[in-house]
Amino acid sequence: MPSNTTSSVFFYTYVLKSSTDGKLYIGYTHNLRKRLEEHAKGRSFATKLHLPFKLVYFEGCLEETDGRRRERYLKTTQGRRFLGLRLLEYGRKSSASGSGS
């Protein structure tokens, strides 16, 4: 088995939603937990004025180029539509199960 298929490193594309103004922030990282902590502590120029944030969506990729490409896509009009539908679908499922936030 090739060594690159057993790698435990993922590259994440993630979406945060501001609790103050409802804006979405789309980002990419190789360490999702650390990056979320940085956002929460206001260490990101792009998000520090819109705190607090909630993680509303993420995807993991095995290849860095795939993660970056996915981030770019989600920032396009078509990608934002995809996100809107996914978040709407998730909201319906959460309220139907009674486990909404």
Order of alpha helices (4+ residues) and beta strands (2+ residues): beta-beta-alpha-beta-alpha-alpha
